[in-house]
Amino acid sequence: MTDLDVAGVPRATARMQMHAAFTFADAAALVPYHAALGISHLYLSPITCARPGSTHGYDVTDCTRISPELGGEDGFYALCRTAQAAGLGIVLDIVPNHMAASATHNHWWRDVLAHGRDSRYADYFDIDWDSRDPALAGKVLVPILGERYWETLSSGALSLERDADERHVLRYGDHVLPLAASPASMPAAAPDNAEGWHALLERQHYRLAWWRTAAAELNWRRFFEISELVGVRQERAEVFEDTHALVFRLYREGWIDGVRVDHVDGLADPAGYCRQLRERLDALRPGRPGDKARQHPWIVIEKILAEDEPLPADWQTDGTTGYDFMNDVAAVLHDAQGARALDALWHDMSGDRRDYPAYVTVARERILSHHLMTEFGGACARLYAQVRATPVQRDITLAALRHALTALLLQIPVYRTYYVAGERLGDSATDDALLAAATARAYATLAPDEQVALDFIVAALRNTSPIGTPAGDLRTKLQQVMPALAAKGGEDTAFYRYGRLLSRNEVGSDPTILALTPAQFHARLLARPPQAMLATATHDHKRGEDARMRLAVLSELADEWRDAVHDWEARLAPVLTASPHGPDGVDRLMLYQTLLGAWPADPRALQTEPAQKDFIARVLAWQTKSIREAKRHGSWTHPDEEYETACEVFVAALGEAGADGVLERIGQFAHRLGPAAALNSLAQTLLQLTAPGVPDRYQGNEGWDFSLVDPDNRRAPDYERLRAQCECTAGWAHWLRHWRDGRIKQQLIRAVLQFRREHEVLFTAGSCHALATTGDLASHALAFARQCGELEAITIVTRHAARHVEPELPRIPAQCWGDTAVRARDGGAWVDVLTGRTIAVHAGHLRMKDVLQQLPVALLARGG
């Protein structure tokens, strides 16, 4: 590994969610805080122009300009200067896959609607201009109408206006749509009835439609099933250059040091895109100012990896954004011994004994038949067109193709395959093996004619024709259906139907796998690219990192958890009897876990009425989202309002009976889990900060993070409180004693990141190897060592501590460790980086009762 390989790679990042209420100026004001914390790079959510009021920036309207809502270019440069003066760099989140399908705000999209196939940008977007629907031939479906088409035309909701250039435009609510430029398409007079509006609209390059038609009739690629986001064709050279021009300029001028690439799996050729991005940034690097000309451009990609799925090395990225690590570090802190009791409780509450993969299969079937109809139907239509063009295959029917493709897609265990045109730089063995296994499983469910159809589909996937040819485009479309199906069928549906333990229902996780052993965890540490991002929370997580760590304790106390749930159920029996339409067992068990995970660490935080109302409002918002995502009792497009109302009434009933009510008892149970949960959180934090890779701290969760799924996890942090706590000098004994206020976690982050800053080479170039534990509580400790030359560091954390932890403190008492020890080679005493204590080695062992005498985690160092 050369100096260039690591120079420029962040030491630690801080993710910041940029929006109108948190601008570049706000981020600049926090630079001293992040510098004091030990962060090396600010990691910003998308900064380009997005829909007005966007709270996330992924609905990009203009990727060539920095958003004025955030402060514009001047504001961004001011932030960069402030950051650079404090020694911090900038990493940008970029969105190559899609833009907002907004004629009002996206001028590229508006130009397409105005000029159709003659637009300069007609091929920038992934539009099927040759739709098999005659009403869409050469047109773009615009499904924005709140009512059916003819009702809208008859209601007076449409009007004609003049824009700033005195051109006629069509207004519908907040939407402003262009009219085609040809004289024949212009209104001779203002239409005054439905027939007149229809005649005018028929002359446009788009077809206005009821929003409910999108799932079945859309003729352009969406982001998943979001019809407000249109797919962008990065496989075209001019599109790649135009959409990345701003990023390349900011990198060349030295304002940014790397990028996080959003949803790379949506692209036609993810591997080709990543290699092209690497090539362009590498070519720009020598022209960067000063020392930045020597710094490696850091590229990480949002890529969900399935169990045992490798990240292809030939993509030339630095790794993923860390969902894989988020899964692994959580799993090693869960106890596999709890599986049987957790399963029994789930089966009892749900009345369903299926395993998680069965839930995924059913959810995928639902997504294909109800939500991705246009994507699935389009892929089948392309397959059928290929069949009809191949006489030898003419006997394959459309029905057989639909059944065969469904069977295959249900069996793909990863987000997608990556077959591309021509010669591959990498090895297709992974995709070949995966596809062969999926095909074999699908075969078993198909009739003979459908098996023939499946053979044709597999051949189409492995076809090496270039994109732009019918065969190449077919291969692309087949593979682009896969990630949408994987995400919507798994994390956005099955996660809300299967609730054995919600801490394992996380993006990048497989709920089937309750826990990892330390040996498995270590193996995955070493298999991960050494410059990949290490996440424990993201803007897309299902619940906050500390909520997951509290729920993880349930895997240790599964019998106690089962008894608590049965007690709550018995107390609520009258409520359930009185409201038969209330939440079923699935939703009740998920609700109990959500309340338990989201409960504040400090019980005093819910003593005021406003705090209680805010807490319940957050839980109700989660509950509504959970019900609709599950799609068992209604959905987002067809909500079951009666069921949702009954569920709200049930939540209110939890708080009845005051101190003897179920809500109060849930809070007491959260308090019971508190010390073990906090111990888990501190272990997770130290593992993240010292493992090979780049730790990312999500906005503000240096304190306890009990957030729920978005938008809850994107709420503004209390940075004033965090800044004040960061300056606290009371010391570890005080922080441990007052652990409920979160200072101990924040100070752990600060201390370890300071050590990383002082010994950076240890973490960028140092080796990592597991250390064995021995003795009475050997399974309750986890340790690994980092080494570079004479400098060594050992990470030691406590795990599975619920039955040994002190009643009010997040640590196992020193005397409980008995003869438990970590094997470490002789060579001198170690210094605890956190407390400054010296720890001696005894016959090749570090005794846990010495190491963890004060704190539940330790970072030991020597030789530097």
C-alpha angles and dihedrals in degrees: 000000000000130000088252090056092062104025107103095019107125119252091208133343134214114211113219125190107221122205140132092286092048111041137172088272090056091049091049091053088058096051093097090052094050092044090052089049090056100250115153100191137028109225109207129200113235112312101188123104112293136172109304109270094017111161095197110029097226092114091077117190100175120017092184096067137055111240115265087208088066094045103279125242094315091053092047093050090049090053091048093050092049091048094046091049088057092046096256128132132204131242119190130212107222130193112212097157104065150001134204113281090223121138089188097057108014108072093190090057091043090054090052091052091048098047106020115199090355092064117113086231098047091110095040090080127057097248127156099222092177098059117175087228107090090211089061101041105132091356139102121232111232106190100187103119116117091206134035116292100255093041089054093049090049096045100067092243092129123074139170122237140169119245127215090280092051092251121142114254133178119238125202112170106300092346120100113189128187124237120229113271097232116102090235091062096050121098113258087200137351108288109242101187142032093266091054093049091047092051090052094046093049088063093057130095090240138053118227112219144173110272091239091067093066098086092056106028111028111130098198133066116264132198099261103308097328106121093191091069121069124202119248123217104233090167088078113085096221092050092050092051096045096046093047100039093102093046092050092048093049090049095046091049091051099246095120132033104198148345141241109215115217122222098345091174091071093067125097092242112013094178093050091047093051093048091048092050091050092048093051095047092045089052091051095047099084090057095056119111122269119321090356088079087073097047122108112239104241115222123181125171134212097241125153109215120202123220109299092359110138125215104241110249092210090068086078095218127135091240141275130316089258111263087129092057091044087057096046098047091049093046095053088056093054122087116235089201089075095062097094096051093042090051091050093051092047093049090048095049098039100035086221125114098184119123122240097263089060089056090052092051093052092044092050091050089053093048093051094047100040112018112026095038095129094048094045094042092049092052091050092048090052090049091050092049089054090049092051090050091054112066093196089061098041094115092066108104129213089241091055091049092051093050093044095048091048091051092049096046091051089058101047103109097192135058093263149321122256108217111156141179125284124340116005120223088210136042120277092202092106094052092042093053093044093048093046092053093046091048092052091052092046092048090062091062098046138086118237095263090049091051089056088052090050091054088054092050092050090050089050091053092051094045112123099206114132124258108268094050120093092249094045093048091048091054090049095049092049091053094044091058090059102069093045090051093045094051098041094042096045120027095019099045117008091045087063094046101046114056112165090134118349095205086074093049093086135131107274093019134109108220088206089071107069098177147001127220119235089252091055091046092052092048090054092048090059095043094055119091106264094232098046122121118263111212131184095169135018140176087263101048119128093224136000123277093251094044087057091049092053092049089048088067088066088069087062095043099034095141092050090047091051091051092049092051092048090051092051091047092052092051091049096047093102091052092050092047092051092049110040090173092059125113116310123229093273094055094041094054091047090048093052090051092047093052090047094049096044096046111119117253090233110058089204088070090079099046096101125073095234090052091049092049092049091050094049091045090055091049092047090051089051091048093053091049092046093052094048095044091050090055092205095112102028128308141233091282096040108026120190097227094182092056093044092050091050089051091052090051089051092054089051090050090057089068096050122104091042115226091009094049127112094247090057090049091051088053090051090051090050088052089050090054094042103097094044090045092051089048089054090050094052090048091050091049096051092046090052093048096050105033120102107279141046115304115220120203111205115226113296099340092121078105123054113307114205095155125145130221119306134325086031093056091054096058116128113270121232095250094170090062092045092051092050092048092047089060093053113121099183093119139233098295090056094043091049093048090050095039093140092074091062098237092121091061093046093048091048089055092047095048096047095044089050088054090049090051092052094045102029096151090061090064099035099045106011124113123243126213135166122252120215121235124213139184140043098332099025093136090055095065133065125191142171135173133226119202137181115169109308094344115096135174131184125203115206124180137172121239137180091020102147095108094045106034121114113262095245106015130068097238141080110247110255094241092056091066091071110175095346111137144165117234111239129163119252119252107118141313124308128230120221104233091207104047102019091234120146115235120198126215114234114202092326095318137103108213113227092215087062098039097047098034092122109015135030092236134041140192110199124191140181140163098044 
